[in-house]
Amino acid sequence: MNRLADTNHFQGIQQQLYRSIRDSIVELEIPPGARLTIEKLRRIYGVSSTPVRGALHKLKEDGLVAPGAAKSFYVKEILENDVRKLFPIRLVLEKLALSESINRIDREIISNLIVRMRRHLSEPEETKNKVPYDIDYRLHREILNNCNNEYLIEMMSKISILLARMRNVIKYYLLEQQKDWIINEMEEHFKIAQSILEGDLEKASAALEVHLKHSMNMICSILSSNHIDYAAKESFAHLED
C-alpha cells in the first residue's frame, strides 16, 4: 500500500469512527456528561489511538464534547439555556430557507407526506405509540434542500447535529402523560405542509414558527423537570469505569 493509499485508509477509519461516536452521542446512547478517553474508545472500537484522537477533536469542533481532566473529553450537557439560544437561530435560518424553497419543493413529495399525516392523525393512539419521525425529518429536509443557497445549507448543517440531539430529548424522554404533544406536532406539520402545497409563504412561515417554538418549549420543559435519567447504551456503559 503506497503512502497516499495509507493516508486515505487512515482518514476513512477516522471518519467512520467520528460518525459512529457522533451518532451515538446525538441518539443519547452516549449520554450527556459521559467521560470519553482515548484508551477506552480505542478498546471499544478496536482501532489505534490516532484516529480516536482525531475523531474526538472533530466532535469538539461540532460542540458535542469538551476537554476534561487528564487528557479526556466529556459529552456536553444539554442545557435549557442552550436550547433557548439555538432554536431562535434555527427559526431565522429555516424561515429564510422556506422563503427560497417554497416554489421549488416537489409538490408530489409534499402531497404524499400530507396523505401519511392524515392517516396518522386518524389513528392517534397508534401514532403516539409508534411515532413516524421520518415525516418530521423529511418535511424539514425538503425545506432546506430546495432553498438553492449553499451558504444557508452549510450554516444549517453546522447546527443540525446539536439540534438533532436536543430534539432527541423529546424522542426518548417524553412522559406518557405528555404524548398528546405528538399529535399536536403532527397537526403542526400538517399545517406547514398544506401551506407549502398551496404556495402560501406567509401561512407556511407562521406555521413553521409556531411549530419550532412549541418544540423548543417542550424540550425545555423536559430538561427542567429533572426526570431524565440518561442511560448509556450497553457498549458504552463502562465508559465511566
Secondary structure, DSSP 4 states (H G I P E B T S, - for coil): --HHHHHHHHHHHHHHHHHHHHHHHHTTSS-TT-EE-HHHHHHHHT--HHHHHHHHHHHHHHTSEEE-GGG-EEEPP--HHHHHHHHHHHHHHHHHHHHHHTTTS-HHHHHHHHHHHHHHHHSHHHHHHS--HHHHHHHHHHHHHTS--HHHHHHHHHHHHHHHHHHHHHHHH--GGGTHHHHHHHHHHHHHHHHHHHT-HHHHHHHHHHHHHHHHHHHHHHHHTT-------GGGTTTT-
